[in-house]
Amino acid sequence: MKKQLLLLGFLLFLGIAQVFSQKYSNEFLAIGVGARAHGMSGAQVALTDDITAAYWNPAGLTQIDAPFQVAAMHAEWFAGVGQYDYLSFGKALNRDRKAFLAFSLIRLGIDNIPYTINLVNPDGTINYDNVTEFSAADYALFGSYARQLRNPAFSIGGSVKVVRRVIGTIGNSWGFGADLGMQYRKGGLMVGLLARDLTTTFNAWSFSLTEREKEVFTATGNEIPVSNTEITKPRFILGAAYKFSLGQKTSLLPALDFEWTTDGQRNVLISSKSFNVDPRFGLEADYDGFLKLRLGAGNFQRVKDDFDPNKEVMTFQPNFGIGLRLGRVQLDYALTDIGNQSSVAYSHIFSLRLDFKERRTSSGN
């Protein structure tokens, strides 16, 4: 009986452990959207120019050529255990498209988790009919707006977001925050700046446990969660990119982002108690706007050497991607490594983007 309770308590603990960690609050919003971005390791702040800009840098929405655009993405991690989905749509607010409005939805969830808290009956017998299922899911809804300034080289944009997080019937939270971004484009040069969670994003958690659940938590030595407020501190991303022409039909676009976090020391390339910077590098080769090949490197970390625990080695996350433009349809694929270059935890990411044209009317209408 004690072993069963320990197992049940451990499962529940895994589901709510991150609730008490403010350092990595709302980390599902740091994953990123769009296979193009994943293929370039997220180096997007300066160059993002489609509907995914609502996430990467809202200012980039002003670069959308279509009057209406829709995009979707699906990814799976750990052999399909984790499901990540994204849907976004937006519309130009005037004919010259200097202003753009977009809405986006992100969901990261683990579904069909066995809930075995009632597996063992009070008399000590096991009844598998008592096993139910629950989901642990995170949602985020973005509302984004962008416009060009009087100097058309500059664009600004912002997003407000509502965050909803649910862990079965045990707990849930509501959160609110805002992002603000800027882009500068002149010739082939692109520069971007994003302030994510600029207002500080607050998640108000509420928990509701049955007496049975409280007994299991107590028996397994886990604290009974109480309602609390989780805080996501601001982070700032500075990016630059430059588009090189290699002929009439071929171009090369390297990009570099530097992310500065404000929530204490992290294991990143430039790490200290007061200053932490995480760089990301991406490269995109374009042939005639039809075929695009992408490479990326990010998530640089110092880890202990497997053979010498007194030695540290530098690891990074390599990514690869490809894109095809078929008329008004953009298909993108990325092969990403959620660990580092020495792991084999690869994931396949697919995304789709569709441009809509304005409906033409006759002069008599």
N, C-alpha and C positions, 0 to 999 in steps of 0.2 A: 504494500500500500504506500509506503514512504517513497519507494522508487518511482511509482506512478506519479505521485504528487510532485516530486522533483522534476520529472519530465514535463508535466503540464505547466508547472511554474516557469520552467526555462523557456518554453514556447511563448508564453504570454510575455515574459520579460523581453524576448527578442522583438516582439511587436511594438513595445512602448519605450524601449531603451532610449531612442533618439529624442523622445519628448523632453527629456531633462537636459539635453545637451544644447546649449545656446550657441556654442561655437560653430556648429555645423547645422544651424537651423535652416529649414527649407532648402536643403541641398538638392532636392529634385529639380529646383529651378536653375541649378548650375549645370545641368546636363547639356542643354542646348537643343535647338530644333533645326530641321532641314539637313538632308544628306550632304548638300554642298558644304555646309559649315562643318559637319563632322569629318568630311574628307580632308578639310584643311585645319583640323584640330581646333576649331572655334576662333580662328583669326579672322574676325568679321567686322569689327567695330568701324573700320574705315571704309570697307568696300561693299558692305551689305546694301543691296539695291532692289530687293523684291519684298514680298509680303512678310518674310521671316524677319525683316528689319524691325518689326514690332517687338520682337524679343531681343535681337542683338544690338540694335541702335535705332530707335524710332525715327531719327532724323533721316535715315536712308529710305523711308517710305516715299519721299519726294522724287526718288529716281525711277519709280515705277512708270513704265510707258503706257500700260493698259489703263483704261478707265475703271476696270473692275478686275480683281485678281483673287484667286482661291488657291490654297495650298494645304496639303495634308502629309503627315509622316507617320510611319509605324516602325517600331523597333522592339526587339525582344532580347532579354538578357538571361543568363544562367539557364540555357536550354528551354527558354520559353516561360520560365517561372515569373519573371518580371515583364510586364507589358507597358510600353511607353507609346502614347498616341498624342498627336497634335493636329489641330485643325484651325485654319485662319482664313479670313476673307476681309477685303477692304475695297474702298471706292474713292476715286478722285472727287474732290468737292467743287472743282471748277474745270473749265475746258483746257486751260494751260497746265493743269495738274500741279500747281504750286502748293496745293494743300491736299492732304490725304488722311482718311479716317479708316481704322482697321480694328477688328475684334479677333481675339485668339483664345483658344482653349487648349490646355495641357492636362493630361492625366497620366500618372504613374501608379500602377496598381499591382498587387499580388493577390490573385483571386483563388477561391476554392481552398483556403487554408483549413485543414481539419481542426475543429474545436473540440478537444478531448477532455474538457474539464469535468464532464459528467460521465466519462467512460467507466469509472469505478463506482458501483452502487454503494450505498451506506453499509451494506452487509459484507462488502469486500469483493463481491462478484463483479465480473467485467461484462458489460453490455455494449456491443458495438453499435447497436441501434441508437444509442444516446449521442453518438458522434455527429456533430453538425459541421457546417462550413461558414467561414466568414471571409471578408476581404479587408485588406489594409490598402487604402488608396489616397493619393494626394491629387488635388485639382487646383488649377490656377486659371482665372479668367482675366484677360488683358483687354483694356480699351485704350487705343493709341491714336495720337494725332500728330501730324508733322506738316511743316510748311517751309518754303524757301523764304529767305530774307530779301531785302531790297538788293543787296549784293547777291546775285544768283549763285555765287560760289559757296555760299553758306546756307545750311539748312539746320533747323532745330526740330526736336520732337520729344514727346513725352508719353509715358504709359502709366495708367493707374491699374492696379491689379487687386483682385480679390482671391484669397487663398483659402481653400477648404481641405481639411485633412480628417480622415475617418479611419478608426481602427475598430472594425466590427461594431458591437454595441457597447464596447468598453469606454471609448472616448472619442471626442471630435473637437475640432477647433475651427475658428474663423480668423482670417488675417487680412490686413490691408497694407498696401505700400505703393510706392511710386518710383519710376525711373525717369531720367532726363538725359537726352543725348544731343550731340552736335556733330555735323560733318562739314568738311571743307574739301572742295574739288576744284582743281585747276589743271587743265591739260591731263596728263597721265597721273598726276599726284593726287592722293586721297589721304585725308587725315580725319580721325574720328575720336570722340571722347564720350564715354558713357558713365553716368553716375547711377549705379544700380542700388535699389532700396535707399534712395537718397533721404527719404523721410524717416528711415528706420521702419522695417516691417514688423508689425506686432501680430502674434498669433495667440488668441485667447482660448485656452484649452478647458474643456469641461469633461469630467469623468463620472460614470455611473456604473457601479459594480454591484452585483447581487451579493447576498450574504455568503453564498457558496463560493463565489470568486474571491471574496475577501478572506475566507478561510484558507483557500489554496495559496493566496499570496502570503499570508501569515505563516502557514506551515512550511513554505519553501524559503522563508527568510527574505522575501521581497517586500519593499515598501508599497503600501497601498497608495496609488497615485491620487493627487488632489488637484483641484482646479488651479491653474497657474497661467502666467503670461510668458510666452516665448518671444525672444527678440532676435531679429535678423539685422545685423549692423551693415552700414553702407560699404560698398566696394566700388572702386573706380578703375576704369579700363581705358587706356590710351593706345590707339592703334594707328598704323600708317601702312600704306600700300602704294605701289607704283605700277602702272600698266605700260609694258614695253611692246612696241610693235616689231615683229620679226619678219614682216612681209605684208603683202596685201591681205592675206587671209589668216595669218597666225599671230598670236600675241601671248605674252607671258606676264602673269600677275603675281608677284610675291607680296606677302603681307606679314606683318609682325604686330602682335598685341602684347601689352604689359598690363597685368591685372594686379592692383594693389588692394589688399584686404585690410580691414580695420578691427578685426576681432581677436587680435593676439597672434602669437607666433604659430606659423604653419610650416609643414615640411615642404617647402618650395625652393626654387633655385636660389633666390635671394631671401634669406630668412634671418629674422632677429625678433626680439621682443617688441620692438617699436616700428619695424619696417619690413614688410613682406611683399615680394613681387614675384608673380608667376608668369613667365613668358610663354607665348604660343606662336608657332610659325606655320604659315601655310603657303602653298604654291599652286597656281592654276594655269594650265596651258590650254589655250582656246584655238580651235581651228574653225574658222568661218562661222562662228556662232552656233555651229552644229554639234561639234564634239569637244568635250572638256575633260581633261585629265587632272587629277588633284592629288597632292601629297600634303601631309601635315605632321607636326611633332609638337607635343605638349606634355603637361603633367610631369615636369621634371622633378625628381625627388632623390634624396640621399637615403639609401637603405643599407642595412648591415649585409656584408658579404656572406654568402652561404658557406664558404669554406674558412673564412677568417672573421669571427665575430668582432674583432677589434678594428676591422677595416670597413670603411664605407665606400659604396660605389654609387655612381649616378645612373639612374634609370629614367626612361621617358616613355611616352605613349605614342607609338607610330600609327598613322591613319592613311588610308588610300581611298580615292573616290573617282567616279566617272559620271559624266552628265551627257544627256542627249536632248537636243532641241528639235522637236517635230512640230513645225508650225507654231500654234499657240500653246503647245504642251511642252513642258520641261520635265524630263524624267531624270532623277538623280539616285545614285547608289553610293554607299560608303561602307567600307570594311574597317571597323574600328577595333582596337584592343583596349578593353576596359581596365586592363592591368598595366603592364609595361612591355618593353620589347622582349623580355625573356619569358613571358607567360603565353598561354594558348587560349585565353578567354576572349576569343574574337566574336564580334556581333555583326550581323548584316542589317543595314539601315536603308530603307527605301522612302523616297518622298516624291510627291507629284505636285506640279504647279500648273495652273490653267489661267490663261489670259482671256478676257472677254472683250469684244469690240462693242463700240457704241452702236445702238440700233439706228439705222438711217431711215429718215422719213422723207416722203416726197414733198415738193414745194407747195403742193396744194393742201397739205395737212397742217 
